[in-house]
Each structure stands twice: as C-alpha cells, then as structure tokens.
Amino acid sequence: MPSISTEKLIERLASGKAVPAVVLLGSDPYLRELCRNSIVDTCVPESARDWAVARISAEDSGWDQILGRVQTMPMLSPRQVVVAEGAETFEDLPDDTREELLESLTKYFADPAPFTLLLIEAAQLDRRQRFFKLLSEHALIVEMTLGEESAASLASQMAADLGGEIERPAASLLADICNNEPARIRVEVDKLAAYCHGRGPITAADVRTLVVSARKNDVWQFADMLSARRRPEALAFLDNLLREGDEPIAIVGALAWAYRKLIEARALPATTNSYNAARSLGMRPDSAEAAVRNAHRFSKKDLLAGLAHLTEADSALKSSNPNPRAYMEFLVARLTA
C-alpha cells in the first residue's frame, strides 16, 4: 500500500474502509502519541478501550504475543487496536527467528482478522529489508513528519490547550528553532505559557528570550565552523554544547539537517531572494537567505562528504556504543580535515 498522511488515514478509517495494519514511522514521541490516539478514537468506542486496545512491546514481549492478540476477538467491542511498539527491533533478530516471523506475518496478512487493526510503531525501518517490503504491501505507511506551517499551527494549538495564545510569527519562530519536532515544541510551549501567564500572547521576543537552547541557531554556527575547517573553534563549541547537556546523537542529527539544507540551498542561484528561498527550502525567509549565502561558500563535494560522515556517525552512536565525547571529537576532526 502507498504512504499516506495522518489526516488521510483518519479519513479512511472514519469512512469504515477496512485496514489490516498501519505503520507509524517516526521518532518524535509527541507526534506518535497524537497519531496513535487519533486512530484509537476513530476505531474503538471510549467505553471499550480498557480491553479493546493493547500495547505490546515487540522487543520485550515478542511478535508471538502480538500475533496471538491480533487473532483474539475483543470483548464488548466490534473492533480492537493492537499496538506493536519498537518494531525496528525486528531487524536485530537472529536470521532464523526473523524468517519464521516473516512467514507468520505473511500468513496473517493473507487472511487478517477483520476485527483488528494492527498498529506497528517504529522510529525507522530499513526499506531494503524484507520486513519493510512486506509491510509496504499490506499496511498503510504513515511518515510522521511536519512541515513548517503544520508545526506552527500545532504550536498555536498547544498554547490554546494550555489556556494561552501565541502570535503567529512567534509560533513560526518556535517551530523553526525546534526543527518542527512536536515533542520539543511542547516542552518550550509549556515554559513560554508559564512565563507569559497573565501578560498576553506569547511573542517572538518572548521566544528569543526564553528558548535559550535555540539549536538551529547553534547548529548553523557549528556547521559554518566545520565547513570552514575552523577546527579549534569547532572543538571548543562542541565542548560547550556537551557541557550544557546536549546529547551527541541530537547534535549529529541537527548537523545532518543543516548540511542537507545547505546542499539544497546550493542548488539555488546565489541571487535567490529570501522569500523564494524560503518556499524552496521550507524555512523562514531570514534563515533561508543565510543558508543560500553560506552554501555557495563551499563546494557540493565537501558538503556531501560531510553529510556522509554525519550519517556514519549517527549509525555508530546508535549501534556500537562508542565513547560519545571521544567519537564526537573524532567526527569534528574528520569534518575539518
């Protein structure tokens, strides 16, 4: 089945069209919870959710328990939702176990239980593996990402839910600072709402004052140091980020985002104005203009090489458990070589 947006998925479920399985792909916990709750609200009556909604860890409880539950009729409800959490761990199973489970899943999808929606959650999946290919044939794939406009609207809704209000420019700035990540936006909106309580709407000035860990601003500085091969300055900047509590894997992710934007910006003419750049890059005009200006200072080859190093670092930090500080210093050395 093709990929689908969250909105289209809810429309399809509400129309009564049968869907044997849905895959939620994305690492943001807030967005995942938002989507999961919407699916449950659509499929299961509120009075039946205590026994018609099950959350099972694929890593801890195993796929045998998941497959057993999906084929068990729910009590007092025409339909149930079975949530398989941490499905990315499937790819780490031994080969023989993986083959057996693939066979079991194939048999299930050939004749899925009509009373069950299997909701599979994963931070990411290797699209080259048979597991993903099987899911893409039988399940709806939902890529849980937000664009700038949607993230800004979500920030406005979060503020309203807390009894406050955020001005549209402030919401756009906050979404930009938080890389359009709902979980981070929620944390900052909570702080801003408390800070501005009784003083009126949250303004862009309030965001600049309170959201001191504006990672996008930091990451542009860091990326500029790395691309310009200012190694001592970059190492000092890295040390400051780590001492302030930034996680190495988050720093790598933010840098990879910046490098991707620089690569996109380099494909635009150097004379592109801020508003056209903003539309092309999905960024605020001032940030997009800076990206275009900085991107043309470096070769595409260097930017692609840097992105490759960052991708390798992301994989290493997630899988091989290196010494985080030592590995990050090694990464800076590679990027400034």
MARMIKOL-104543 format. One record per residue: z negated, y, x of N, C-alpha, C, O in turn. Coordinates in steps of 0.2 Angstrom, whole numbers, plus 5000, padded with zeros to 4 digits. Each point is the difference from the previous one (the first is absolute). Example, Ala and Ser with C-alpha at 12.3 -4.5 7.8 and 13.67 -1.06 7.14 Angstrom:
2
496149725066500050064996500050065004499749995005 500750064993499950065004499750054996499950065003 
END
This chain:
337
500049945004500050064996500050065004499850005006 500550064992500050065004499350035001499549994996 500450065008499450045001500050054994500650014997 498850015001500050044994499450055001499549985004 500550084993499550055001499449984995500149964995 499350075006499449984996500250024993499849964995 500550105004500150024993500549954996499849994995 500749995009500549964996499749934999500149974995 499450015009499749934999499550014994500149954996 499550105003499650014995500450004993499849974995 500850075005500450004995500349934998500049984994 500249985011500249934998499549964997500149964996 499350045007499449964998499850024993499949964995 500150115003499850024994500649984994499850004995 500849995007500549984996500049934998500349984995 499249985008499949934999500549955003500049944999 500450095006500449965004499649955005499650035003 500549914997499649955004500250015007500650015002 498850005002500150005007499549955003499450014999 500949945005499549955003499650025005499449985001 500850075003499650025006500250075002500650024999 499050025004500150075002499750005007499449975001 500950065004499850015007499850075001500550045000 498949985002499850075002500050005007499649975003 500950075000500050015007499850075002500350054998 499249955006499750065003499350005002499649964997 500250085008499449995003499550054997499450005001 500850054995499550054997499649974994500349984995 499050025006499649964995500050044994499949974994 500150105006500050044994500649984995499949994994 500750025010500649994996500149934997500249984995 499549975009500049934998499649994994500249964995 499250075005499549994995500350034993499949984995 500450085006500350044995500649964996500049994994 500449985010500549954998499749944996500349984995 499349995009499749944997499650014993500149964996 499650105004499650014993500550024995499949984994 500750055008500550014995500349944997500149994994 500049965011500349944997499549964996500249974995 499250035007499549964996499950044993500049964995 500050105005499950044993500649984996499950004994 500749995009500649994996500049924997500249994995 499549975009500149934999499449964996500149964996 499350075005499449964998499650054995499850065003 500049924991499650044996499350025004499849955003 500050104996499350025003499549954999499649995004 500349994990499549954998500049945003499549965000 501150025003500149935003500050015008500249945003 499750115000500250015007499449965004500249995006 499350004992499449965003500349935002499849985005 500649994991500249935001500749995001500349955001 500150114997500749995001500350045006500650015001 499050015003500250035007499649975005499450005000 501049975005499749975006500250035006500650015001 499050015004500250025006499849955006499449985000 501149995003499849945005500350025006500650025001 499049975005500250025006500549945003499749945000 500950075002500449955003499849975006500149955002 499550105002499749985006499449965000499949945003 499650084992499449965000500049944995499849955002 500550064992500049954995500649955001500049944998 500650095004500649965001500550004994499850014994 500849975008500550004995499949944995500350014994 499449945007499949954996499650024994500149984994 499450065007499650034994500450054996499950004994 500550045010500450044996500549974995500150014995 500249945008500549964996499749964995500349994994 499149995007499649964994499850054995500149984994 499750085007499850054995500650024996500050014994 500650015009500650024997500249954994500350024995 499649925006500249954995499549984995500149954996 499350085005499449994995500150064995499950065001 500149914992500150054995499350044999499549985001 500650094998499450045000499749994993500349984995 499050045005499650004993500150064997500050065003 500149944990500050064996500450055002499950064998 500749935005500550055002500749975000500049945003 500550094994500649975001500350005007500549965001 499350085003500250005007499550025005499550034998 500649945008499550025006500450035006500649995000 499050045004500350035006499649965006499350015000 501049965004499749975006500250045006500650005002 498950035002500250045005499849965007499549985001 501150015003499949975006500050055006500550035001 498949985001499950065005500149975007499949945002 500350115003500149985007500649955001499949955004 500650054992500649955000500350005007500449955002 499550115002500450005007499749945004500349985005 499150004994499749945004500449944999499949955004 500550044991500549944999500449995007500149945002 500150125001500449995006499749975006500349985005 499050024995499649985005499849935000499649975004 500650004990499849934999500349955005500650025002 499249924999500349955004500749984997500150014994 500449975010500749994997499949954994500450014995 499349935006500049954995499650024994500349994994 499250055006499750034994500450054997500150004994 500350045010500450054997500649974996500250024995 500149925008500549974996499849974994500350004995 499149975005499749974994499950054994500249994994 499650075008499850054995500750034998500150024994 500449995010500650024998500349954995500350024995 499749925006500249954995499650014993500349994995 499150025006499650004994500250074996500050004994 500150055010500250064996500750004997500150024995 500349945009500749994997500049974993500350014996 499349935004499949964994499750054994500249994995 499350055007499750044995500550054997500050014994 500450025011500450054997500649974996500350044996 499849905005500649964996499750004993500549994996 498950015003499749994993499450045000499449974999 500650105001499350035000499750004994500350004994 499050015006499650004994500250064996499950065003 500349944991500150064996499550044998500150064998 499349915003499450044998499650045006499550035000 500949965006499750035006500550055004500649995000 499150065002500350055005499749995007499450025000 500949955004499850005007500150065004500650025001 498950025001500050065003499849995008499449995001 501150015003499949995007500050075004500450044999 499049965005499950075003500149985008499749965002 500650095001500149995008500150075003500450044997 499349975008500150065004500750015002500350055000 500049895003500750005002500249925001499549965000 501150034999500349935001500650005004500450055000 499749905004500650005004500649974996500049954997 500450105002500649994995500549945003500449984996 499550005010500449955003499749934998500449955001 499050054997499749934999500249974993500150044995 499949905004500149964994499650024994500150004995 499250025007499550024995500350064996500050004994 500250055010500250064997500749994996500150034995 500349935008500749994996499849964994500450014995 499149955005499949964994499750054994500250004995 499450045008499750054995500550054997500050024995 500550005010500550054998500549974994500350034997 499749905003500449974995499749994994500350004995 499050005005499749984993499550054998499850004994 500050055010499550054998500350075001500550025003 499250034993500250075001499650035006499449995000 501050045005499750035006499850074998500550044999 498949985002499850074999499850035007499549985003 500950074999499850035007499650064998500250054997 499249955005499550054998500050065005499550005004 500950044995500150065004500050064995500350004995 499550065008500150064996500450055004499950015006 500550034990500450065003499550065000499549994997 500750065006499650065000499850034993499550024999 501049984997499950034993499549964996499650024997 500549915004499649954996499350015003499550004996 500450005010499450015004499650064998499450004999 501050065000499750064998499750004993499550024998 500949954998499849994993499449954999499650024996 500449935008499449965000499450045002499449994998 500650055007499550045003499750054994499450014999 501150014997499850054995499649964994499550024998 500849925001499649954995499349985002499650004996 500449995011499349985003499550064999499549994998 500850075003499550064999499850014993499450014999 501149984996499850004993499549954998499650014996 500549935007499549954998499350015002499649984997 500450065008499350025003499850074997499550035001 500949994994499850064996500150075004499850054998 500749945006500250065004500750014999500449984996 499950065009500750025000500250025007499650035004 501049954997500350025007500750034999500449984996 499750085007500650035000500649965003499949965004 500750054993500549965002500250005007500149955003 499950115000500150015008499549965004500149975005 499250034992499549975003500149925000499949965005 500350024989500149934999500649975004499949955003 500650094998500649985005499750005007500249955004 499450104998499850005007499549945001500149975005 499550024990499549945001500449935001499949965004 500650044991500449935001500450005006500049945003 500250115000500450005006499549995006500249965004 499250074996499549985005499849935000499949975006 500150004988499749935000500649955000499949944998 500750085004500649955000500149974994500349955000 499650094994500149974993499649934999500349964996 499250035007499649944999499450024995499550035002 500649934992499550024995499249995002499650044998 500349915006499349995001499750065004499450024999 501050005006499850065004499950064996499650045000 500949974995500150064996499350004996499750054999 500149894998499449994996499450035003499650034998 500349945009499450025003500050085001499550034999 501150005003500050075001499950044994499750055000 500649924994499950044994499350004998499750054997 499949895004499350004998499650055004499650044997 500649975009499650055004500250074998499650054999 501149965000500250074998499750024993499850064999 500249894996499750014994499350035000499750044996 499949925008499350025001499950075003499650044999 500949975006499950065004500250064996499750065000 500849934995500250064996499750004993500250044995 499349925004499749994993499750074998499650035003 500649994991499850074997500450065003499850064998 500649935007500450065003500750004998500350055002 499949914993500750004998500449955003499849955004 500950054996500449955002500049995008499950055003 500349894999500049995007500750035003500549994997 499450055008500650045003500249975006499749965003 500950065000500349985006499550025006499949965005 499850104994499550025005499449955000499749995006 500149994989499449954999500249945004499649975004 501050004995500349945003500050015008499749965003 500550104999500050015007499350015003499949985006 499750044990499350015003499649945000499749985005 500449974990499649954999500349935003499649965003 501050034997500349945002500250015007500550015002 498949995002500150015007500449955004500250015005 499849934992500349945004500750004998500349944998 500150125002500750004997500449965005500350035005 499849904994500349965005500750025001500349995006 500150034989500750025001500050055005500550005004 499150054996500050065004499849975007500450025005 499149944996499849975006500649955003500250015006 500149954990500549965002500650035003500449985004 499850084993500650045002499850025007500550005004 498950034997499850025007500149945005500250015005 499549934993500049945004500749985002500149995005 500350014990500749975001500450055004500449985004 499450094996500450055004499749985007500550015005 498949984996499849995007500349945003500249995006 499849954990500349945002500850015002500249975005 500150064990500850015001500150045006500549995004 499150064997500150045006499749975007500050045005 499749904994499749975006499550045003499950005006 499650034990499550035003499449965000499550004996 500549955009499549944999499350025001499649984995 500250065009499250025001499850034993499549994998 500950064999499850034994500049954994499650014996 500949945004500049954995499449965000499749984995 500150005012499449965000499450034998499549974997 500450105005499450034998500050014992499550004997 501150015000500050014993499849934996499750004995 500649945008499849944998499349995000499649974995 500150055011499249995001499750044994499549974997 500750095002499750044994500049964994499550004996 501149985002500149964994499549944999499749994995 500349975010499649945000499250024999499749974997 500150085007499350025000499950034993499450004998 501050034998499950024993500149954995499950014994 500249935008500049944996500649984997500049954996 500650085006500649974998500249935002499949995006 500349974990500149935002500749995003500550044999 499549925007500650005004500649984995500650035001 499449924995500549984996500350054995500650014999 498950044999500250054996500450065004500550034997 499349985009500350045005500749985001500550045000 499649895001500749975001500450014994500650025001 499149974993500450014994500250074999500650014998 499050045003500250074999500550025005500550034999 499449945008500650025005500649974998500650035001 499449914996500649964998500450044995500650015000 499050024995500350044995500350065003500550024998 499150015006500350075003500749985004500450045000 499649915004500649985004500649994995500550025001 499349944993500649994995500250064997500650014999 499050045000500250064997500450045005500550044999 499349965008500450035005500749975001500550045001 499549904998500749975000500450024994500650015001 499149994993500450024995500250085001500550024998 499050025004500250075001500550015005500450055000 499649915005500550015005500749994998500550025003 499649944991500749994997500250064996500650004998 499050055001500150064997500350055005499750005005 500750054993500250055004499450045002499550014997 500550025010499450035002499950074996499550035000 501149994997499950064996499849994993500050054996 499849895002499849994993499450044998499550005003 500650034991499450054998499449954997500149944999 499450095000499449974999500049964993499749954999 500650084996500049974994500549944999499949954997 500750065007500449945000499749945004500149944998 499650085007499749955004499449974996499949945001 499750094995499549984996500349954995499749944999 500950074998500349954995500249945004499949944997 500450075009500249945003499549955003500049945000 499450105002499549965004499449984995499649965002 500450074992499449994996499450035002499449975000 500650095003499450035003500050074997500450034997 499050015005500050074998500450045004500249985006 500150074992500550045004499850025007500449995005 499050034996499850025006499949945005500250015006 499649944992499949945004500749975002500249985005 500350024990500749985001500350045005500449985004 499550094995500450045005499749995007500450005005 499049994996499749985007500349935002500150005006 499949964990500349935002500750015002500249975005 500250064992500750015002500050045007500449985004 499250074996500050045007499849955006500350015005 499249954994499749965005500449945001500149985006 500349994989500449945001500550025005500249955004 500150114996500650015004499850015007500550025004 498949984998499850015007500049945003500050005006 500149944991500049935003500649964998500350014995 499849945009500649964999499849954995499449984999 501150004997499949944995499849945003499549964997 500750035009499849945004499350005001499749944999 500050115003499350015002499649994994499549965000 500750074994499649994994500049934998499549974997 501149995003500049934998499649965004499749954998 500350065009499649965004499350014999499649965000 500250114998499350014999499849964993499449985000 501050024995499949974994499949925001499649974997 500850005008500049935001499349995003499749954999 500150095006499349995003499550004995499549965000 500550094995499550014995500049944995499549974998 501150005001500049944996499749945003499649964997 500550035010499749955003499250015001499749954999 500150115001499350025001499749984993499449975000 500950054994499749984994499949934999499549974998 501049995004500049925000499449985004499649954998 500450075008499449985005499350024997499649955001 500350114997499450024997499849964994499449994999 501049984997499949974994499949925002499649974996 500750015009500049925001499649985006499749955000 500450085006499749975006499350035002499849985005 500050074991499350025002499950035007499549975003 500950074999499950035007499450055000499750014995 500150015011499550055001500450074997500450025003 499350004991500450064997500150065004500650025001 498950005003500150065004500549995006500450045001 499549905002500449995006500749994998500550025003 499649954991500749994997500350064999500650025001 499050034995500350064999500250055006500550035000 499149965005500150045006500749975003500450045003 499649894997500649975002500750024996500550025003 499449994991500550024996500250075001500650025001 498950035001500250075002500450005006500550035001 499349925004500350005006500849984999500450025003 499749934993500749984998500450054997500550015002 499250034993500350054997500250065004500450044998 499249975007500150065005500349985006500150045005 500249894996500249985006500750045002500349985005 
END
